Amino acid sequence: MSDQLDLIMHPDGTGKLRLWACRGSGKGCKRNLFRTSRKPCEDCAGPLDEKLTLAEVQDKLAKGDA
């Protein structure tokens, strides 16, 4: 896994902004490679718990828990 964490802010159904972690290319996500307005896809992890630190999100992605 690379050291870079790619995050997407996107509103949920209620309009509240939620955070998603993009698994990136090679993990099935090709949707956001060339878009300027990115959206989470089924391969993105989230919406993330607001209490998680960025290090915890990276660990979850590395373990495959997210």
FIVO-361861 format. One record per residue (C-alpha): x, y, z; residue number from 1; residue in three letters. Coordinates in steps of 0.25 Angstrom, whole numbers. Layout:
<pts>
X / Y / Z / NUM / ALA $
...
</pts>
This chain:
<pts>
0 / 0 / 0 / 1 / MET $
5 / 14 / -3 / 2 / SER $
7 / 24 / 8 / 3 / ASP $
-3 / 33 / 2 / 4 / GLN $
-17 / 33 / 7 / 5 / LEU $
-28 / 38 / -3 / 6 / ASP $
-40 / 44 / 3 / 7 / LEU $
-53 / 48 / -2 / 8 / ILE $
-63 / 57 / 4 / 9 / MET $
-77 / 55 / -1 / 10 / HIS $
-91 / 58 / 5 / 11 / PRO $
-100 / 46 / 10 / 12 / ASP $
-115 / 45 / 7 / 13 / GLY $
-118 / 56 / 18 / 14 / THR $
-108 / 66 / 12 / 15 / GLY $
-97 / 64 / 23 / 16 / LYS $
-83 / 63 / 18 / 17 / LEU $
-77 / 50 / 21 / 18 / ARG $
-63 / 45 / 18 / 19 / LEU $
-59 / 33 / 10 / 20 / TRP $
-46 / 26 / 7 / 21 / ALA $
-43 / 23 / -7 / 22 / CYS $
-36 / 10 / -9 / 23 / ARG $
-30 / 15 / -22 / 24 / GLY $
-27 / 9 / -35 / 25 / SER $
-23 / -6 / -35 / 26 / GLY $
-34 / -8 / -25 / 27 / LYS $
-46 / -7 / -34 / 28 / GLY $
-48 / 8 / -34 / 29 / CYS $
-46 / 14 / -47 / 30 / LYS $
-57 / 24 / -46 / 31 / ARG $
-49 / 35 / -39 / 32 / ASN $
-36 / 35 / -47 / 33 / LEU $
-39 / 46 / -56 / 34 / PHE $
-51 / 53 / -50 / 35 / ARG $
-50 / 67 / -44 / 36 / THR $
-63 / 65 / -36 / 37 / SER $
-61 / 52 / -29 / 38 / ARG $
-71 / 42 / -23 / 39 / LYS $
-70 / 30 / -15 / 40 / PRO $
-72 / 17 / -22 / 41 / CYS $
-75 / 3 / -17 / 42 / GLU $
-60 / 0 / -15 / 43 / ASP $
-58 / 12 / -6 / 44 / CYS $
-58 / 10 / 9 / 45 / ALA $
-68 / 18 / 17 / 46 / GLY $
-75 / 26 / 21 / 47 / PRO $
-64 / 27 / 31 / 48 / LEU $
-66 / 28 / 46 / 49 / ASP $
-63 / 42 / 50 / 50 / GLU $
-55 / 38 / 62 / 51 / LYS $
-45 / 30 / 54 / 52 / LEU $
-31 / 36 / 52 / 53 / THR $
-24 / 36 / 38 / 54 / LEU $
-14 / 26 / 43 / 55 / ALA $
-26 / 17 / 48 / 56 / GLU $
-32 / 18 / 34 / 57 / VAL $
-19 / 14 / 27 / 58 / GLN $
-18 / 2 / 36 / 59 / ASP $
-32 / -2 / 33 / 60 / LYS $
-29 / -1 / 18 / 61 / LEU $
-16 / -8 / 19 / 62 / ALA $
-23 / -20 / 27 / 63 / LYS $
-35 / -20 / 18 / 64 / GLY $
-44 / -17 / 29 / 65 / ASP $
-50 / -5 / 23 / 66 / ALA $
</pts>
